[in-house]
């Protein structure tokens, strides 16, 4: 997917965004297409294996607008994060991201910019 961070780090960062960091604007996360992994108790996005396959995730904001997350949009989000705040990327690579860092990556991936916060 990305040559910036590993799938394992991406999994941790996006799980952090879905389960907390973006909770103030993210109302719902739905898998539209992709490899749902029903044999696990984890949410589909919490498995690195999920991110290895094509997918579409529908993100619904608190306003009710929907945005589709794909491999391409995540790659774009990572490039934007690296361009706008390379320190955030270093924090992610070190495994020291917080909810704010996770949220920024998700917003860049979903919107191409920081819309909330």
Secondary structure as a PSIPRED ss2 file (coil, helix, strand):
# PSIPRED VFORMAT (PSIPRED V4.0)

   1 X C   1.000  0.000  0.000
   2 X C   1.000  0.000  0.000
   3 X C   1.000  0.000  0.000
   4 X C   1.000  0.000  0.000
   5 X C   1.000  0.000  0.000
   6 X C   1.000  0.000  0.000
   7 X H   0.000  1.000  0.000
   8 X H   0.000  1.000  0.000
   9 X H   0.000  1.000  0.000
  10 X H   0.000  1.000  0.000
  11 X H   0.000  1.000  0.000
  12 X H   0.000  1.000  0.000
  13 X H   0.000  1.000  0.000
  14 X H   0.000  1.000  0.000
  15 X H   0.000  1.000  0.000
  16 X H   0.000  1.000  0.000
  17 X H   0.000  1.000  0.000
  18 X H   0.000  1.000  0.000
  19 X H   0.000  1.000  0.000
  20 X H   0.000  1.000  0.000
  21 X H   0.000  1.000  0.000
  22 X C   1.000  0.000  0.000
  23 X C   1.000  0.000  0.000
  24 X C   1.000  0.000  0.000
  25 X C   1.000  0.000  0.000
  26 X E   0.000  0.000  1.000
  27 X E   0.000  0.000  1.000
  28 X E   0.000  0.000  1.000
  29 X E   0.000  0.000  1.000
  30 X E   0.000  0.000  1.000
  31 X E   0.000  0.000  1.000
  32 X E   0.000  0.000  1.000
  33 X E   0.000  0.000  1.000
  34 X C   1.000  0.000  0.000
  35 X C   1.000  0.000  0.000
  36 X C   1.000  0.000  0.000
  37 X C   1.000  0.000  0.000
  38 X C   1.000  0.000  0.000
  39 X C   1.000  0.000  0.000
  40 X C   1.000  0.000  0.000
  41 X C   1.000  0.000  0.000
  42 X C   1.000  0.000  0.000
  43 X C   1.000  0.000  0.000
  44 X H   0.000  1.000  0.000
  45 X H   0.000  1.000  0.000
  46 X H   0.000  1.000  0.000
  47 X C   1.000  0.000  0.000
  48 X H   0.000  1.000  0.000
  49 X H   0.000  1.000  0.000
  50 X H   0.000  1.000  0.000
  51 X H   0.000  1.000  0.000
  52 X C   1.000  0.000  0.000
  53 X C   1.000  0.000  0.000
  54 X C   1.000  0.000  0.000
  55 X C   1.000  0.000  0.000
  56 X E   0.000  0.000  1.000
  57 X E   0.000  0.000  1.000
  58 X E   0.000  0.000  1.000
  59 X E   0.000  0.000  1.000
  60 X E   0.000  0.000  1.000
  61 X E   0.000  0.000  1.000
  62 X C   1.000  0.000  0.000
  63 X C   1.000  0.000  0.000
  64 X C   1.000  0.000  0.000
  65 X C   1.000  0.000  0.000
  66 X E   0.000  0.000  1.000
  67 X E   0.000  0.000  1.000
  68 X E   0.000  0.000  1.000
  69 X E   0.000  0.000  1.000
  70 X C   1.000  0.000  0.000
  71 X H   0.000  1.000  0.000
  72 X H   0.000  1.000  0.000
  73 X H   0.000  1.000  0.000
  74 X H   0.000  1.000  0.000
  75 X H   0.000  1.000  0.000
  76 X H   0.000  1.000  0.000
  77 X H   0.000  1.000  0.000
  78 X H   0.000  1.000  0.000
  79 X H   0.000  1.000  0.000
  80 X H   0.000  1.000  0.000
  81 X H   0.000  1.000  0.000
  82 X H   0.000  1.000  0.000
  83 X H   0.000  1.000  0.000
  84 X H   0.000  1.000  0.000
  85 X C   1.000  0.000  0.000
  86 X H   0.000  1.000  0.000
  87 X H   0.000  1.000  0.000
  88 X H   0.000  1.000  0.000
  89 X H   0.000  1.000  0.000
  90 X H   0.000  1.000  0.000
  91 X H   0.000  1.000  0.000
  92 X H   0.000  1.000  0.000
  93 X H   0.000  1.000  0.000
  94 X C   1.000  0.000  0.000
  95 X C   1.000  0.000  0.000
  96 X C   1.000  0.000  0.000
  97 X C   1.000  0.000  0.000
  98 X C   1.000  0.000  0.000
  99 X H   0.000  1.000  0.000
 100 X H   0.000  1.000  0.000
 101 X H   0.000  1.000  0.000
 102 X H   0.000  1.000  0.000
 103 X H   0.000  1.000  0.000
 104 X H   0.000  1.000  0.000
 105 X H   0.000  1.000  0.000
 106 X H   0.000  1.000  0.000
 107 X H   0.000  1.000  0.000
 108 X H   0.000  1.000  0.000
 109 X H   0.000  1.000  0.000
 110 X H   0.000  1.000  0.000
 111 X H   0.000  1.000  0.000
 112 X C   1.000  0.000  0.000
 113 X C   1.000  0.000  0.000
 114 X C   1.000  0.000  0.000
 115 X C   1.000  0.000  0.000
 116 X C   1.000  0.000  0.000
 117 X C   1.000  0.000  0.000
